[in-house]
Amino acid sequence: MQDSVILAAAEGMPKFDRAAIMSHAWKLYRRDWANSRPTNAQARRKSLSRCLKSAWMTAKWKVAETLKTLQQRAADRVLELNTELMRIDARPWRMQTSADRADILNQIAIVKRSA
């Protein structure tokens, strides 16, 4: 157990809109159970817990995305394009890949020039 207490408003810690996170969790819960309901209270609590965790992860991801620099975004885009290039290379040998491959390589060159 930790001896020191870290306040939620400590310097460098982002502040979250907890009401918005909770409303997002309820929206996810209602979407999941729009046409059916859990069989018992325990299943409902577990489902709401999962939705709340998902809402918190989404909020933290959005904060992390806004704090990224332009170079980090360009590096992430190049990584995505390299992954797509590997998917193209893994296609069956009879499929035409030259046009898609050239397009991805051009996009990688554009992103590298702009960064």
N, CA, C and O of each residue as an XYZ file, in Angstrom:
460
protein
N       0.834     -1.172      0.000
C       0.000      0.000      0.000
C       0.877      1.233      0.000
O       1.940      1.252      0.620
N       0.436      2.246     -0.687
C       1.222      3.446     -0.841
C       1.080      4.346      0.389
O      -0.023      4.532      0.903
N       2.207      4.906      0.859
C       2.180      5.762      2.035
C       1.739      7.181      1.705
O       1.006      7.801      2.476
N       2.182      7.694      0.568
C       1.841      9.071      0.223
C       0.577      9.107     -0.623
O       0.322      8.216     -1.434
N      -0.200     10.152     -0.415
C      -1.448     10.316     -1.143
C      -1.210     11.294     -2.294
O      -0.666     12.378     -2.084
N      -1.611     10.920     -3.493
C      -1.482     11.794     -4.651
C      -2.855     12.385     -4.936
O      -3.814     11.664     -5.207
N      -2.931     13.698     -4.870
C      -4.207     14.356     -5.121
C      -4.545     14.308     -6.600
O      -3.654     14.318     -7.450
N      -5.823     14.255     -6.903
C      -6.268     14.170     -8.294
C      -5.940     15.454     -9.047
O      -5.774     15.430    -10.266
N      -5.846     16.564     -8.339
C      -5.560     17.838     -8.988
C      -4.075     18.192     -8.904
O      -3.710     19.358     -9.048
N      -3.216     17.197     -8.672
C      -1.785     17.454     -8.573
C      -1.264     17.985     -9.902
O      -1.858     17.765    -10.957
N      -0.147     18.685     -9.823
C       0.415     19.287    -11.025
C       0.785     18.210    -12.036
O       1.391     17.198    -11.683
N       0.421     18.430    -13.278
C       0.701     17.466    -14.333
C      -0.382     16.429    -14.519
O      -0.381     15.720    -15.525
N      -1.295     16.318    -13.592
C      -2.391     15.355    -13.721
C      -3.552     16.023    -14.471
O      -3.986     17.108    -14.083
N      -4.047     15.405    -15.514
C      -5.182     16.007    -16.218
C      -6.457     15.901    -15.390
O      -6.659     14.943    -14.643
N      -7.302     16.901    -15.541
C      -8.588     16.857    -14.864
C      -9.601     16.268    -15.825
O      -9.625     16.608    -17.008
N     -10.427     15.392    -15.313
C     -11.429     14.723    -16.132
C     -12.816     15.211    -15.741
O     -13.082     15.518    -14.579
N     -13.691     15.275    -16.731
C     -15.088     15.602    -16.486
C     -15.789     14.298    -16.118
O     -16.203     13.529    -16.986
N     -15.912     14.068    -14.813
C     -16.448     12.792    -14.336
C     -17.911     12.607    -14.719
O     -18.357     11.483    -14.953
N     -18.664     13.714    -14.784
C     -20.072     13.604    -15.190
C     -20.178     13.133    -16.643
O     -21.032     12.311    -16.975
N     -19.308     13.660    -17.501
C     -19.325     13.248    -18.906
C     -18.905     11.785    -19.044
O     -19.446     11.056    -19.876
N     -17.944     11.359    -18.229
C     -17.493      9.966    -18.271
C     -18.622      9.040    -17.824
O     -18.851      7.990    -18.424
N     -19.312      9.436    -16.780
C     -20.423      8.611    -16.278
C     -21.560      8.559    -17.296
O     -22.152      7.500    -17.506
N     -21.871      9.688    -17.929
C     -22.947      9.665    -18.928
C     -22.546      8.826    -20.140
O     -23.392      8.173    -20.751
N     -21.241      8.843    -20.492
C     -20.772      7.993    -21.585
C     -20.897      6.517    -21.208
O     -21.267      5.689    -22.040
N     -20.588      6.194    -19.953
C     -20.721      4.810    -19.491
C     -22.177      4.360    -19.552
O     -22.464      3.244    -19.985
N     -23.104      5.228    -19.120
C     -24.523      4.869    -19.193
C     -24.986      4.717    -20.637
O     -25.825      3.867    -20.936
N     -24.442      5.542    -21.533
C     -24.803      5.421    -22.945
C     -24.333      4.071    -23.493
O     -25.055      3.412    -24.241
N     -23.115      3.666    -23.115
C     -22.616      2.353    -23.537
C     -23.472      1.230    -22.965
O     -23.784      0.260    -23.657
N     -23.849      1.368    -21.696
C     -24.676      0.351    -21.032
C     -26.023      0.220    -21.739
O     -26.473     -0.889    -22.031
N     -26.661      1.354    -22.011
C     -27.970      1.311    -22.686
C     -27.850      0.731    -24.094
O     -28.731     -0.002    -24.543
N     -26.753      1.060    -24.793
C     -26.551      0.510    -26.133
C     -26.399     -1.009    -26.069
O     -26.950     -1.729    -26.902
N     -25.646     -1.492    -25.074
C     -25.420     -2.937    -24.951
C     -26.701     -3.695    -24.627
O     -26.900     -4.814    -25.099
N     -27.560     -3.091    -23.829
C     -28.754     -3.786    -23.362
C     -30.030     -3.172    -23.941
O     -31.060     -3.158    -23.266
N     -29.984     -2.670    -25.163
C     -31.149     -2.027    -25.770
C     -32.300     -3.009    -25.980
O     -33.454     -2.665    -25.725
N     -32.008     -4.213    -26.435
C     -33.063     -5.164    -26.766
C     -33.204     -6.294    -25.757
O     -34.136     -7.092    -25.853
N     -32.301     -6.372    -24.801
C     -32.385     -7.433    -23.798
C     -31.830     -6.923    -22.480
O     -31.126     -5.915    -22.434
N     -32.150     -7.617    -21.439
C     -31.695     -7.231    -20.106
C     -30.906     -8.370    -19.473
O     -31.163     -9.541    -19.754
N     -29.934     -8.019    -18.608
C     -29.220     -9.078    -17.886
C     -30.188     -9.857    -17.007
O     -31.225     -9.339    -16.594
N     -29.845    -11.071    -16.736
C     -30.758    -11.939    -16.000
C     -30.863    -11.601    -14.530
O     -31.909    -11.842    -13.926
N     -29.813    -11.049    -13.927
C     -29.866    -10.757    -12.496
C     -29.078     -9.491    -12.181
O     -28.439     -8.912    -13.060
N     -29.130     -9.066    -10.916
C     -28.475     -7.824    -10.497
C     -26.963     -7.912    -10.632
O     -26.316     -6.926    -10.986
N     -26.397     -9.068    -10.356
C     -24.950     -9.226    -10.455
C     -24.486     -9.013    -11.902
O     -23.461     -8.372    -12.135
N     -25.227     -9.542    -12.859
C     -24.876     -9.358    -14.262
C     -24.994     -7.893    -14.663
O     -24.178     -7.401    -15.443
N     -26.001     -7.184    -14.140
C     -26.151     -5.761    -14.433
C     -24.980     -4.960    -13.880
O     -24.450     -4.082    -14.561
N     -24.569     -5.262    -12.633
C     -23.435     -4.547    -12.038
C     -22.152     -4.807    -12.823
O     -21.363     -3.892    -13.061
N     -21.953     -6.055    -13.220
C     -20.754     -6.405    -13.970
C     -20.750     -5.680    -15.316
O     -19.709     -5.196    -15.761
N     -21.894     -5.608    -15.951
C     -21.989     -4.939    -17.235
C     -21.744     -3.441    -17.092
O     -21.031     -2.852    -17.904
N     -22.325     -2.816    -16.068
C     -22.107     -1.389    -15.848
C     -20.641     -1.133    -15.493
O     -20.072     -0.125    -15.914
N     -20.037     -2.016    -14.740
C     -18.624     -1.884    -14.396
C     -17.759     -1.904    -15.654
O     -16.842     -1.096    -15.800
N     -18.057     -2.823    -16.550
C     -17.303     -2.908    -17.799
C     -17.481     -1.642    -18.633
O     -16.519     -1.148    -19.222
N     -18.690     -1.121    -18.685
C     -18.954      0.098    -19.446
C     -18.242      1.298    -18.830
O     -17.736      2.155    -19.554
N     -18.198      1.365    -17.509
C     -17.517      2.459    -16.830
C     -16.003      2.390    -17.070
O     -15.362      3.419    -17.283
N     -15.446      1.204    -17.036
C     -14.022      1.044    -17.333
C     -13.722      1.480    -18.761
O     -12.709      2.127    -19.023
N     -14.596      1.126    -19.663
C     -14.423      1.509    -21.061
C     -14.498      3.030    -21.224
O     -13.720      3.608    -21.983
N     -15.416      3.673    -20.528
C     -15.550      5.125    -20.606
C     -14.299      5.818    -20.061
O     -13.835      6.801    -20.639
N     -13.751      5.311    -18.950
C     -12.524      5.885    -18.402
C     -11.356      5.687    -19.362
O     -10.563      6.608    -19.557
N     -11.236      4.507    -19.962
C     -10.152      4.270    -20.917
C     -10.259      5.212    -22.101
O      -9.246      5.720    -22.583
N     -11.478      5.452    -22.577
C     -11.688      6.362    -23.693
C     -11.274      7.778    -23.320
O     -10.603      8.452    -24.102
N     -11.663      8.237    -22.136
C     -11.308      9.586    -21.692
C      -9.788      9.738    -21.568
O      -9.234     10.758    -21.978
N      -9.118      8.737    -21.010
C      -7.666      8.808    -20.860
C      -6.975      8.770    -22.215
O      -5.965      9.444    -22.414
N      -7.507      7.990    -23.147
C      -6.930      7.918    -24.489
C      -7.061      9.262    -25.190
O      -6.128      9.704    -25.861
N      -8.220      9.923    -25.041
C      -8.412     11.230    -25.670
C      -7.427     12.254    -25.127
O      -6.889     13.056    -25.891
N      -7.181     12.239    -23.816
C      -6.204     13.154    -23.217
C      -4.815     12.868    -23.763
O      -4.074     13.793    -24.094
N      -4.461     11.600    -23.857
C      -3.134     11.230    -24.375
C      -2.984     11.651    -25.829
O      -1.906     12.088    -26.234
N      -4.038     11.528    -26.617
C      -3.985     11.929    -28.022
C      -3.816     13.436    -28.169
O      -3.091     13.894    -29.053
N      -4.475     14.210    -27.316
C      -4.347     15.669    -27.418
C      -2.978     16.155    -26.976
O      -2.539     17.220    -27.411
N      -2.290     15.404    -26.122
C      -0.968     15.810    -25.648
C       0.158     15.408    -26.601
O       1.303     15.817    -26.408
N      -0.149     14.620    -27.614
C       0.882     14.186    -28.553
C       1.356     15.373    -29.396
O       0.579     16.263    -29.743
N       2.650     15.357    -29.713
C       3.206     16.384    -30.581
C       2.989     15.992    -32.041
O       2.562     14.878    -32.345
N       3.290     16.918    -32.922
C       3.121     16.660    -34.348
C       4.036     15.525    -34.811
O       3.643     14.711    -35.647
N       5.251     15.470    -34.267
C       6.185     14.406    -34.655
C       5.696     13.045    -34.170
O       5.849     12.048    -34.876
N       5.112     12.992    -32.980
C       4.592     11.727    -32.475
C       3.414     11.253    -33.328
O       3.277     10.059    -33.595
N       2.571     12.185    -33.751
C       1.443     11.808    -34.614
C       1.936     11.294    -35.953
O       1.398     10.322    -36.483
N       2.965     11.943    -36.508
C       3.529     11.494    -37.780
C       4.148     10.113    -37.625
O       4.004      9.262    -38.503
N       4.841      9.888    -36.504
C       5.453      8.570    -36.262
C       4.378      7.501    -36.132
O       4.545      6.394    -36.644
N       3.272      7.815    -35.451
C       2.168      6.862    -35.338
C       1.566      6.554    -36.701
O       1.225      5.407    -36.988
N       1.435      7.574    -37.536
C       0.865      7.365    -38.877
C       1.787      6.486    -39.722
O       1.317      5.605    -40.442
N       3.096      6.721    -39.637
C       4.050      5.888    -40.383
C       3.968      4.441    -39.905
O       4.038      3.514    -40.712
N       3.822      4.248    -38.600
C       3.689      2.897    -38.057
C       2.422      2.216    -38.593
O       2.452      1.042    -38.963
N       1.309      2.965    -38.630
C       0.064      2.409    -39.187
C       0.233      2.036    -40.651
O      -0.230      0.982    -41.087
N       0.905      2.912    -41.419
C       1.107      2.637    -42.839
C       2.033      1.438    -43.049
O       1.819      0.650    -43.970
N       3.049      1.293    -42.214
C       3.929      0.113    -42.321
C       3.167     -1.167    -42.009
O       3.397     -2.198    -42.642
N       2.262     -1.106    -41.039
C       1.435     -2.271    -40.729
C       0.542     -2.618    -41.913
O       0.383     -3.790    -42.254
N      -0.038     -1.605    -42.535
C      -0.876     -1.834    -43.715
C      -0.051     -2.401    -44.863
O      -0.534     -3.239    -45.624
N       1.180     -1.951    -44.988
C       2.071     -2.470    -46.024
C       2.363     -3.954    -45.793
O       2.418     -4.732    -46.746
N       2.547     -4.342    -44.546
C       2.752     -5.761    -44.243
C       1.507     -6.580    -44.566
O       1.610     -7.719    -45.022
N       0.323     -5.998    -44.327
C      -0.916     -6.707    -44.686
C      -1.007     -6.910    -46.191
O      -1.431     -7.966    -46.660
N      -0.608     -5.894    -46.939
C      -0.634     -6.005    -48.401
C       0.345     -7.082    -48.855
O       0.028     -7.874    -49.743
N       1.530     -7.116    -48.252
C       2.528     -8.130    -48.626
C       2.088     -9.540    -48.262
O       2.586    -10.510    -48.834
N       1.163     -9.666    -47.318
C       0.701    -10.987    -46.891
C      -0.479    -11.495    -47.705
O      -0.993    -12.583    -47.447
N      -0.905    -10.720    -48.676
C      -2.018    -11.171    -49.524
C      -1.605    -12.391    -50.348
O      -0.417    -12.624    -50.573
N      -2.595    -13.165    -50.794
C      -2.270    -14.312    -51.663
C      -1.542    -13.858    -52.923
O      -1.744    -12.739    -53.393
N      -0.705    -14.717    -53.459
C       0.179    -14.337    -54.554
C      -0.543    -13.986    -55.845
O       0.036    -13.308    -56.694
N      -1.770    -14.418    -56.022
C      -2.499    -14.108    -57.255
C      -3.173    -12.734    -57.216
O      -3.614    -12.235    -58.251
N      -3.255    -12.127    -56.051
C      -3.882    -10.812    -55.934
C      -2.908     -9.726    -56.380
O      -1.709     -9.803    -56.114
N      -3.437     -8.723    -57.056
C      -2.620     -7.599    -57.481
C      -2.362     -6.678    -56.291
O      -3.304     -6.191    -55.665
N      -1.106     -6.442    -55.983
C      -0.761     -5.601    -54.836
C       0.065     -4.387    -55.220
O       0.316     -3.528    -54.374
N       0.492     -4.290    -56.460
C       1.435     -3.233    -56.847
C       0.841     -1.833    -56.677
O       1.537     -0.936    -56.202
N      -0.406     -1.624    -57.046
C      -1.021     -0.292    -56.934
C      -1.195      0.098    -55.463
O      -0.887      1.225    -55.074
N      -1.689     -0.838    -54.652
C      -1.874     -0.559    -53.233
C      -0.528     -0.309    -52.546
O      -0.400      0.577    -51.700
N       0.458     -1.099    -52.924
C       1.776     -0.960    -52.326
C       2.394      0.391    -52.681
O       2.976      1.048    -51.818
N       2.277      0.804    -53.921
C       2.809      2.101    -54.353
C       2.097      3.249    -53.645
O       2.728      4.232    -53.257
N       0.783      3.124    -53.479
C       0.015      4.156    -52.785
C       0.474      4.307    -51.334
O       0.643      5.425    -50.849
N       0.674      3.197    -50.650
C       1.120      3.236    -49.244
C       2.524      3.828    -49.155
O       2.796      4.639    -48.270
N       3.411      3.433    -50.056
C       4.776      3.973    -50.035
C       4.770      5.481    -50.295
O       5.560      6.212    -49.697
N       3.886      5.953    -51.183
C       3.761      7.393    -51.411
C       3.258      8.106    -50.161
O       3.752      9.182    -49.823
N       2.290      7.525    -49.478
C       1.779      8.133    -48.250
C       2.857      8.195    -47.172
O       2.944      9.184    -46.443
N       3.671      7.158    -47.063
C       4.762      7.154    -46.087
C       5.763      8.265    -46.425
O       6.226      8.974    -45.532
N       6.094      8.416    -47.699
C       7.029      9.468    -48.094
C       6.479     10.853    -47.791
O       7.223     11.733    -47.358
N       5.176     11.058    -48.015
C       4.541     12.355    -47.725
C       4.586     12.654    -46.238
O       4.912     13.772    -45.839
N       4.261     11.667    -45.414
C       4.259     11.879    -43.966
C       5.672     12.159    -43.468
O       5.860     13.014    -42.602
N       6.666     11.456    -43.999
C       8.045     11.673    -43.558
C       8.554     13.059    -43.967
O       9.318     13.685    -43.232
N       8.126     13.535    -45.146
C       8.529     14.869    -45.584
C       7.901     15.961    -44.729
O       8.542     16.968    -44.430
N       6.638     15.759    -44.333
C       5.931     16.790    -43.569
C       6.355     16.847    -42.114
O       6.159     17.868    -41.455
N       6.935     15.767    -41.600
C       7.311     15.732    -40.170
C       8.645     16.389    -39.910
O       9.095     16.440    -38.766
